[in-house]
Amino acid sequence: MQSLGLTQQQKLQQKLTPAQIQVVRMLEVPSVELIQRINEELQDNPALEEGRDEVPADDDLQSLTDDDEGLSGETDMAYDETRSAYDDYADDDSADYMPIVSAPDNSNDEVTDIPLTAGTGFGEYLKSQVYLTHMDKADRHIAKFVVWNIDDNGYLPRTAEELCDDLAFREGLMVSQEKMEDIIRQIQEFDPPGVGAHNLQECLLIQLRQKPAGPTIELAIRLLENDFDHFSNRRWDKIAAHMGLTDEQLKDVLREITTLNPKPGSAWTGSLYERQHTTVIPDFVVSYEHGEWHIDLNQGDLPSLRVNADYQHMLEDMTGDKNRPAKKDREAVRFVRQKIDAARWFIDAIRQRNETLLRTMTAIVHKQEAFFIEGDPSYLKPMVLQDIADMTGYDVSTISRVSNSKYVQTDFGVYPLKFFFSDKMTTTEGEEISNKELKKNLKEIIEAEDKRKPFTDLQIVEKMKQRGYSIARRTVTKYREQYGIPTARLRTQL
């Protein structure tokens, strides 16, 4: 028989402090959005102001983190308060890895906008549309998180329930599934049409429903809703019989569906104007001169920040005068102290963001040194997030946040940080290669095939083995789909 009673239990539970949450959020912000984020904080917090405190920076850490942020002894106590918490989160000081070179102080060398021929990044384009909605600030934060989870093809692979769990775990933010589903529906109205869908069927239906209503559109929607399996397998006779369509009606419906984009993200390049005029501001600038690396954070127009001296003096006066009314004094002291603490947390979050970004970029350069010298993608080594986490001592999640939506200017062009990451594969001779090389060979095999009798995925596996690459059929299928190449049956040309 079970009995009811009270028991005591001890357990450890990790909970992020406000300072830690501030740092985590800052890591995900690229330079372009950081300027806007700083301006918002300057408007919201009167205890934070632009300006540089005149304190000499003579230690190595300050050199590494670039003291252009305007940090000084006035905010050092905030560093001490948040340093231990951040170290627990990012495991900052546990690594034996030393950077290749500390970033020089280039505060007077402004890095201008550098064109990127590919146009605005897909993720940045989606984020810009979040601000065009009628969402409040809290919903916009959730929407940006959802957008961050949309892949390069424009699909949202995670369910609303999974996204709610992620937000609760990462930020302690509780969001109902209904709220999340509503925000996802709003994102599915973004440009390009079909973005934010969970699968191909939903993607095509979203695009059809955004078109002007008409008989053909209605039939196409019915077909995808009720006979998607027949459509996927090209069973036209069964579709016509089930829907009662004539040959002409079926032809019109299929023509309408084939005009849709099955991968809205992969084909997005912006408008003609954007392709000609859009620029990307890199977060890093890497150069190799006379056998020495120069790795810089692009500070651009970022202002120096400091705690407002008037607020600090006000707090000193309030806490020093014991003749004030107690209750009123406590409320005023609490308000002023909260604003000062928030300012210090924000300044320290930017400083730690810069330190983390710079150390991560330095590790990437160290790992991919041959590419940064030669500029040839074939020199890229297999590299995953864990490799950089091991080199820097940071957590894998930290490296993931740093590499997301960040760009680096090299001597050979501008690249997203994700470009340098690839899975490790082993050839039949035991040599480790990047999966980028595998994809290149796979594409070459498909391009050289007889279009009247294209290779199946199993045949491609055999062709790859002949080149010394032993991979599974599902891997071939995955890489083929990443290139947007259809199955052999759909590639057949009579």
N, C-alpha and C positions, 0 to 999 in steps of 0.2 A: 504494500500500500504506500502510495506517495503522500508525503506530508508537506504542508506549506510552512515556510519560515523565512527569516531574514538571515542572510549570510554576507560577510565582507569578502571582497576580492580585490587584489592589487593587480594592475596591469599597466603596461607602458603604452602610451598612445601619442603618436607624433602629430603635432599641430603647428602649422606655420604661424609665425608672428606677423603683425602688420608690416614690419620691416622686411621680412623674408618675402612676403607676398609682393611687396613693391619691387624688390629685386627681380623676382621671377617674371613679373609682367614686363619689366624694362628689357629683359633679355630678348623678348620676342619682337620688340619694336625696332624697325629699321630706321635709319637716320632721317628719312623724309618725314615719318610719322613722329619721331622724337621731338622735332621742333614744335609741332602742333601740341604734343603732350606737355611740353615745357610751358608753352604760352597759356594753356588751360590752367596749369598749376599756378602760374604767376597771377592769373586773374582770380582764382579761387582762394588763394592763401596769402593774406597781406604780410605774413611773417617771412615770406620768400621774396627776394628781389634780385635783380640783375646787378652784377658787380663782382670784382675780384678783390679778395683780401690780400694785402701785401704781406705775405709770409714766405720766406725763401724755402724752396723745395730742394733738399740736399740728400735725400735718401734714395736708394735704388727703386723702391716700390713706387715712390712718387714719379720717378722718371718713367717707369713702365706704364703707369696708368694715366700719364699726361695731366699735369696739374692745371690745365687750362680751364677746368671746371670751376675754378674759383674756390677751392677748398682751403681751409686754413685752420688755425688753432681754435677758432670759435666753434667749429663743427667737429673737432677731434673727439669730444666726449660722445657725440652721436656715433662715431665710428666704433668706439669701444663698446657702446651699448649694443650695436647691431652686428659687430664683427663675429662674435661667438655664435650667434644664431645663424648667420649666413654660412659660417664655416661648417656647422653641423649639416646644413642643407647641401652645400656644394662640395664639401670635403676639400676646401681650397688649399690648405697647407700640407696635405698629406703626400703630394707627389714629389718624386725625386727629379722629375723632368725640369730642365732649365730652358728658357726660351733661347732661340738662336741668336736673337739680338733684341735689345730693348728699343722701343720706338723713340726716335729723337723728338725733341720738342719743336714742333713745326707750327707753333701757334700763329706765326706771321705769314705762313705759306698757305693761302687759301686754296683748297681744291675745288675747282669749278665743276659744273655738271658735265658728265662725260656721256656722249651719245651711245646708245645700245641699239643696234640695228633691228633687234627683234621686237622693239617697241615695249610698251608698258607690260610688266609682268601680269599674268592672269590673276594671281591672288590679289595684287595691289588694285587691279581694275575692279574686282568684286568688292573689296573693302571700300573703295571710293563710293560705290553705290549704296552702301549701308547708310552713309550720311545724307543721302537723298530721300530716305524714307521718313515716315512720321513717327518712328520709334522714339521712345524716351531714352535717356542715357543708359539706363540699366539694360534695356532690351538691345540697344546697339552693341553693348559689350558682349552679350550672348551671341548676337548675329555675327560679330567679328570672329568669335570662337568657332562658330559653325563654318564660316567661310574658310577659316584656317584648315578645316578638315576636308575640304573639297579637293579632290585630286586633280592632276593635270588634264584629265579628260573631261572634267566638269561634273563628275559624279560625287555624291556624298555616300561613301561606303559604310558609315556608321549610322545606326538607328537613333531615333530620338531618345530612347531609354539609355543607350550607351553614352550619348553625349551628355545627358543629365548626370550620369554617374561620373564621367570625366570631370565635369565642372565641380561636382561636390568633392571629389578627391583632390584635385589640383588647387582649387581656390577656396574650398569650403563654401561654395555658392550653391544654395539649394534652389533648383528650378523644377517646376512641375513638367510632366511629360506633355500635357496639353499646351503649356506655354511654348515649349521647345518645338512642338509640331507646328504651332501657329507661326513661329519665326521662320521655320524651314519653308513653309508655304509662301511666305513673303519673299524669301530669297529665291524661290523657284520662279518668281516673276522678274528676276534680274535679267540683264543682257549678258551673254548671248542666250537666246531661247533654249530651254531644256536644261539649264544649269541647275545643280542641286538635286537632281533625280537620284534615286537609289539604284535604279537598274535601267536597262535599255527600254523596256516597255513604258515605264513612267516617263523617261526622257522624251520619247516620241509623242506620247499623249500630251505632255505639257506644251510641246511646240504646236501640236494641232489645235489645242484649245485656245492658244493665243492668236490664231488666225481668224479672219472674218468667217462667220458662220455661213454654211452653204450645204447643199445636198451631198457633194463629194466629201467635204470635211466630216460631216456627220457619219457617213458610211465608213470612212477611214478610222474614226474614233471607235465605232462599233467593232470593226475588224480587229483592232489592236486590243480592245477590252475582252472580246470573246473568243478570238481565234488567233491569238499571238503565237501559240505553238505551231499551228499550221503555217503561219506567215514565216516564222523563223526557219522552217524546213522546206519552204517554197512549195507547199502543197496547194497550188492554185485551184485545182479542180474541187478539192474538198471545201475550200473557202467559198467558192462560187455556189456550190450546192447548199452549204449550210446557211449562207446569207441570201440566197435566191438572187444572185447577181448575173446580169448578162455579161458577155465577154467584153463589151465596150465599157460597162460600168466598172468591172474588175480592173480593166486597163487604166481607167481614170483614177481609181482609188490607189492602185500601186504606184502610178506616176506621182501622185500627191505625196505618198509616204516616202518615196525614194528621194524627194527633194529635201527631206529633213536631214538634220545633222546628227548622226549617232554618237558623236563625241564632240560636244559643243566647246569644250575647253581646248582640245588639241588643235582645233582649226582657228581659234581666236587670235587675231593679230591686230585688232583695233581698226579704227577707221583710216582712210587714206591720209587724212591730216595727222592723225596720231602716229602712223608709220613714218611720216616725214619729219615730224617735229618733236615727238615724245623723247624725253631723256630719262636716264636712270642715274640717281646719285649713289655712287658706290659707298659702302660702309667702310671699306678698307682700300688702301693703295699699297701695292707690293711692287718693289723694283729690285733689280740685282745689278749693282754697279761696282766694278773693280774688285770682284770677289767678296762683296759684302752685301748682306740683305738689309733693306730698308722697309720696315713694316709699320705703316701708319694708320691710325684711325682718322677717318675723314670728319673733322669737326665742323667744316662748313660754316653755317650761320648760327651754330649753337651758342647761346649766350653763357657767360660765366654766371654762377649762382652763389648766393650767400644768404645767411640768415639776417633779417632786418635788425640792425643795431638798436633801433628805437624800441622794438618789441622786447629785446633782451633787457634793455634798461628799465622798461616798464615792469617786467617780471621781477627784476631785482628790487625795484622800489616797493612793489606789492608785498613781496615776501619779507622785506626788511622792516616795513612799518607795522608794528604790532598794535597800533592804536586804531586801525581801521575796523569797521563793523565786521565781525567774524564771518557771517553767512555770505554777505555781499562780496567780501574779499575772497572767500573760497571759490565762489562762482567765477569771478573775474580771473583769478589765478588759474583755475582749471581751463578756461577758454584760451588764455594767452599761452599757457604751457602746451596745450594740444596743438595750437598753430605752430609753435616753435618746434615741437617734436616732429610734426608732419613735414615741416621744411627740412629739418635735418635728415629725416628718413629719405625724403625725395632726393636730396643732394647726394647722400651716401649711396642710394640705389643707382644713380647715374654713374658715380665713380666706380662702383663695383661692376656695373654693366660694362663699362669701358675696359676694366681690368680683365673681366672674363672674356669679352670679345677678342681683345688683343692677344691674350694667351692662347685662345683657341685657334685664331688665325695663324699664329706663329707655329703651332703644332702642325697645322695643315700644310704650311709651307715646308716644314721640316720633313714631313712624310712624303710630299709630292714635289720634292726639290727639283727633280729632273724635268718635270713639266714646266715649272716656273722659270727654268733656265732656257729650255729649248722651245717651249710653246707648242709641242706636238702632243695631241691627246693620247697617242700610242705609248707615251712615257708614263701615263698615269698608272699608279700601283693600285691593287685592290685595297680598299679602305672602307671601313664601316664606322659607325658612331662610337662603338666600343674602343676602337683603336685610338681615337683622339681622347676619349675619356680616360684611358689608361695613361696616356702621355701627359695630360694636364692634371689628373687627379679629380676632375669634375665627374658628376654623375652623368649617365647617358642622356637622361632627360634634359639636362642643362645643355649638352652639346646639340641636342635636337632643336632646342629653342634658339640657340645661337645661329645655327645653320639655316633656319627657316627665314625666307624673305630677305636674305642679306646678299650683297653683291661685293665683288672685289675687282678693282682695276689692276690689271697686270700689264706687262710690256707687250702683250699680245691681244689685248682686248678686255672686255668686261664679262665676268662669269658669275653666275649664282653659286653660292657655296655648295649647294647640293650637287653641282656638277662634278665635284672632286670625290664624291662618295660612290662606291660601287661594291657589289658583292664579290667575294673571292671564289674563283673556280680553279680547278686543277686539271691540266692536260694529261693525256695518256702517258706522257713522259715524266709526270710529277712536277711540272713547272706551274707555279701559281700565276694566274692572269686575271685581269679585270673582266667583269661581265660585259663591259663596253666592247671589248674585243670580240666576245662571242656574238653579240648583237650585230656587229659589223659583218662578221662572216656569214651569219644567218641571212642577213639582208642581201649579201652578194649572191648567195646560193639561189634565193628566190628570184632575184632580178635576172639571173642567167638561165632560168628554167624555160622549158618549152611551154608557151602559154596555151597551147592546144591540149597539153597533158601535164598540168602543173604538179609539183611534188606534194604529197601528203606530209603531215607532220612526222610520221614514222620514217618516210623516205628522207626527210630533212635530217632526222637524227642520224641516219646512216651516212649521209653526206658530211655531216659535222664530224663523225667518227673518223672518216677518211682524212679529215684535216687535222686530226689529233685531239678533238674535243669530245669528250664523253659526257653527254648530257641526257636527261630524261625527256620523254615526249612532252610532258606537262610544262617543262621549261621552254621548249620550242614554242608551244602554244602561247605561253605567257609573253615571250619576247615578240612573237609575231603580232599579237594583239596590241602590244605597246606601240608598234609601228603602224597600227591601223590596217594591217594586211589581213584580208578575209581568208577563209578556209580555201582549200584547193578547189572544191566544187564551185565556189563563187568566183574564183580567179580564172576559170576556164573561158577561153576565147575561141569561138568557132570560126 
